[in-house]
Amino acid sequence: MRVIVDVMGGDHAPLEMLRGTVAAARESNASYILVGNRDEILAIAEENGYDLRTFDIVHTETVITMEDDPLSVVRAKKDSSMSVGLRMLSEGKGDVFVSAGNTGALFTGATLIVRKVRGIQRAAIGTVLPTESPCLLLDSGANVTVTDEYLEQFAVMGSAYMQKMYGMEFPAVGLLNNGTEDTKGTPLQIEANRRLSACDMINYVGNVEGNQVPFGACNVLVTDGFTGNVFLKTMEGVGRLLLRSVKDIFMQNGLTKLSALMVKKSFAAMKKTYDPAEHGGAPFLGISKPVVKAHGSSDARAFKNAIFEAIRYAESDVIYDIAAAAERFSALRQAAREAEKSKNAEQRCEKQADSDETATKGED
C-alpha cells in the first residue's frame, strides 16, 4: 500500500501533517510518499528527530490555501502539493491520496484529475457520523447545490459503501428534511423523496429529521453539501461540548476524580465515539481512485486516523462495488427513459388517431 500525503494542506501544516504521517508509519506496513516543500519537511524532521530515510519526498514549492479558488488546483497552482499528489494517484504512482487542504480544490482536483467513476454524475464526501448505529452522511461538504437525481445517486453509492464496509445487507436510506411527511421541505426535497421512494436499488425509509439521526433512524443520510456540512459540524460541536461537560463534572473535587477512575474505560470508549479526531478522514465516493479528505483543523492524531481510514478504504476495493452500482443505476435510468419515451409515443399515436377519427366523422 503506497500512501500519497499532501503534507502542506491544512490549518496546521506541515508540522501536524508530518507528525501524523510519521505516527501512522510506525503503526502500519504501508509506504509513504510525502508531497510538499522538501526544505520545510526536512527541517521539521530534524527538529523532532524523525528519520525519513524510508519515506519518499516529492518536492513542491506552491501550496493551495484555504482561501484559494477551487479551480486553482488545475489552473494557477498546478504545481502545488495537492495537484502533484492527485496527478501521482491518477498515474498509478500511489494507491491512495490524503489531504487536509482546501475541500473545494480537493474535490475539483479529484473530479478533473483523478476522474469520476463511470456513470456517476457527482462525487460526494461520505462521513460516518457518531450515531447509535453507523450512519453515512452524503454529502458532507462537496456539492453546495444538488438535483434530486444527484441525491438518488448519493443514496445508491452510500448503500454500496455501507454494504461493503459495514456488512449491512439492506442499509436504511433516509433523506434529511424538516419533517417526515411527504409534503415537507423545498421542491428539491419533495421531488427527491418521490424519486428515492421509487428507487428499487435502495432500502428507502423516507424523510428523516435531524433529531432522529443520532438514534439510528437510518444508515445512509442524503442531503446537499451545504446542509450536510452544517449538520456535520453541529454534531461535532455538540459532541465536543458533551465530552467537555462530562470531564468538567469529574474534575470538580477529589470524590468526583475518584469516581472518574471507576469509569475511565467507559469514558474512553465514549470519547472515541464522539471525538471527531478519532474518525479522521472522509472518502470522496464516486471518484475512480481513493481520495480521502482529512479535517482542515486536523492535529497529528486526527491526521494519523485519516491515513488509517484511507488505507482501510483503499484496501476494501469498495470503489468497484460503487462502480457496479453506478452501472446498474445507469442501466435502470436508461430503461426508464426508454419506457417513458415509448409511453409518450403511444400517447401521441392515440391522440393522433382520435384526431383523425374526429376529422373523419366531421367529413361524414
N, C-alpha and C positions, 0 to 999 in steps of 0.2 A: 504494500500500500504506500503510494507516494502522495504526501500531503503538501499542496502548494499553499503557502501562507503569505497573505498581504500584511507585512509587518508594520506598514506605515499608516494603515487605515484605523480610525477610531479616536475617541477623545483622549485616550491615554497612550497613544502610540508615540514612538515604537517600544518604549520601555515595558509596558504591561503585556504587549503582544509577544515580545521576545521571551519574557519571563514565563508566560503561559505556554508558549511553544516548547521551551526547554523542559518545563514540568511535564508536559504531555509526552515528550520524547522519552523521559525517564520511566514512564508507566506504560509504554506501548512499544510494539515492534515495528511501527511504521517508519519510513524515511521521510525527511522533511526538506523542503525547498523554501528558503527564506527570500522573499522578494521585497527589496527596498534599498535604502541608501546604505551601501556597504560600510562606509566610514562610521556612520551612526551605530549600525549593528555591532561592529567590532568594538567600538568604544564602550557600549553598554555591556558587552560580553566581558571585556577586561575589568570594568568596574565591579561586576558581580561575580567574577571568577567562573564564567561559563566557558566550557570547552566546545567550540563549534566545529571541530575537525570532521565530525560525522554529518554535518549539515552542508547542503549546497546553498550558496548565496548568489542570487541574481541581482546585479546592481541596477537600480533606477534612481534618478535624481528628482523626478516630479512626483507630487502627491496630490490626489484628489481630496479636497477638503469637504467638510460637511456643507459648506455654502456654495460649492461649485454646481453649475448646471449639470443635470444628469447626462446630457449628450457630450459633455467634455471627455467622457471615457472613450469615445470613438472619434473625437474631433480635436479639441485644443490640447488634450493631455493623453494622447495615445501612447506616450512613453511612461505613463505613471505606473506605480506598483500594482494598482488594481487592473489596469489594462493589460499589462505584460503578463500578470498571473492568469487572467482569463484566456489570453491567447495561448499560453502554455497548456492550459487544460484542454482547449479546443484542439490543439495539435497533438495531444496524447502524451505530453511530457510529464504529466501527473495524473492522479486518479480522482482528486477532489480539491476544490479551492475554497479557502476560508478567509473571510474578511469582516472586519468590524467597521468598515468605512461607510461612506455616503450610500444610503439604501437605494435612492433613485438611480444613482450612477451604476451601482452594482446590478440592479435589476435591468437597466438598459444594456449594460455590457453583456450580461448573461444572455439576454434575448438576441442581441445583434452579433455577438462574437461567438458564443458557445452554441446558440440557436435553440429553439424550442423543439419539443417532441412533435413529430409529425401529427397533424390533426388538432393540436392544442392551439386555441386562439390567443389565450393569455396565460402566462405562467402566474403563480401566486406564491406568497410566503406562507408556509404552514407552520404554525406554532402550537405545540401541545400545552394546553392550559392546566394549571394545578387544581383539578376538579376531583369530585368523588370517584369518578371513573375517567380514564383517559379521554380527552376531548381535543380534537384538532381544529384550530381556528384557521379558516381560509376566507378571505385574505387578511393578513395582519399588517399590511402596510405598503404593498407594491402598487396596487391599482386604485387610485382615488375614485375614479368613476368606472362603473361596470354596466353591462347589459344583463338581462335575465338569462341569456344563453351562456354568458361567461359564468354566472353563478351556478348554472346547471353543470358546466364542465368542472368547476371547482368541486362540486359535490361528487362527481364521478372520480376525479383524481384523489380526493380525500378518502373516499371509500376504499379505493385500491391501496392507498397508503396504510390505512388502519388495518386492513385485512392482512397485509404482509408484515408490517412492523409490530402489530399488537395481537395478531392471531384472531381477530374478530371476524366471524363468518358473515354476519349481517350488521355492520356498524350502522347505528341510527343516525340519520342526517336531519339537521334542523336548520331553519332559516332565521337568523337573528332579526327580531322585529319588536315593535312596541305593544304587541298583543298577540294572542294565539288565534283569534278569529281570522277567517279567510279574507275579511274585508279590511283588515288592519294594514297600516303602512302607506308608503307612497305608491304611485303607479308601478314603480320598479318592483317593490316587494310583492304587490298584488299579482303582477304578471309572473314573477319568479316563483311564487308559491303555486300558481297554476301549472307552470312548466315542470317544477320539481315533483308535483303530485302525479304527473303523467309519465314520469321517467321510470322505465322498467329496470334500469341498471342500479338503482339505489333503494335503500330502505328509508323512505322519507317519512318523518313523524310530524311534520308540519312546522308552523311558526313557533319560535321559542323566544321567550322573554329573557332579558339579561339576568334577572334574579333566579331563573331556573337552571342556568348553565352550571353553576358550581355543584349542583346536586344531581348531576348525571342525566340531564334531560336528553342529551344526545352525545354521540361520539365524534361527529363531524359537524361543525358550525360554520355556515357560509354567510358571507356578507361582503360589502365593498371594503377596499383597503383603508379608507378614511375612518369609517365606523369601526372596523376591526382593530385598527391601531389604537384608537381612543379607548375601546373596550379592553384591549390587552393591557395598556398602561394603567388603566384604572384598577384592574385586577392585581397587577404587580404592586401598585402603590398600597392597596388595601392589605395585600399580603405582607409587605414590609411593616406597615403600621401594626398589624396583628402580632407579628413576631416581636417588634419593639415593645409593645404593650405588655405582652406576656413576660418578657425579660425584665421590664421595669417592676412588675409585680413581685418577681422572685428576688429582686435585688433591694427590696425595701428595708429589711433588717436581718439579723442573724437567724431568726427562726425561718423566715422565708427562703434564705440562702440554703439552709439545711434541707428544706423541702425540695429545693431545686435539684439537689444531689440525688434525691429519690426518683425524680422523673427525668433525669438527664438524657437517657436513651430515647425516651418518648419525645422530648423536646427536640432532640437532634433529628429525629425522623420527621417531625413537623416542619422543622427549618428546611430540610431537604425538599419537602413538598412545595413550600410557599416561597422560597428564596429564588428569584429569577436567575441568580448566578449559578444555581445548581443545574439549570436546564440549558444554559449556554447559548446554543445557536438554533436557527430555524432554516430548513432547506427551502430552496426555490423549486416547488413542484411544477412540472411541466417543462423544465429545461432538460436538454438531452444528456447532460453530464452533471455530476453532483456539484452544486454551488450552495454553500451554507453561509448565512448571514449571522454574525455574532452581534450582540448588543453593542451599540455605539459607545456606551459607557463602560464596557467590559473592563474588569481588572484581570489580573493574571489567572485567578481561579475560574472566573467566568469564561475567559478565552480558552483555557485548557479544556473545560467541559464542552465548549463549542467544537473544539477539534475532535473530541471523543464522539460527539454527536455526528460530526461529518464523516468520521471513519465508519461508524455504525450504519449511516445512511448509504455510503458508498458500497459497503460490503453486502448490504441486503439485496442489491440489484432490483430494488423496488421500482426503479425507473422503467425497467422492462415491463413490469405489471401495469404501470401507468400508460406506457405506450400501447399495450394490448387493449387497455380500457378505452383509450382515445380512438383507436382504430375501430373498435366495436361501436363507440358512440357516433363516429362519423358515418359508419355504415347505416346505423339506425336513423340518423338525421337525413341521410340521402334517401333512404327508403320512404321516410315520412314525407319528404318534399316531393318525391315521385308520385306517391299516393295522393297528395294534395293537388298536384298538377293534373293527375288523371281525373280526380273528382271534379275539378274546375272545368276540365274539358267536357266531361259528361254533362255537367250543368249547362254549359254553353250550347251543347248539341240539343239538349232537351228544350232549352229556351228558344233556339232557332227553329226546332220542329214545331213548337207551339205557335211561333210567329208565322211559320209557313202555313200551318193549318188554319189559323185565323184569317190569313190573306186569301186562302183558297175559298173559305166559306164566304168571304166578302165578295169574291168574284161571282160566286153562285147566286 
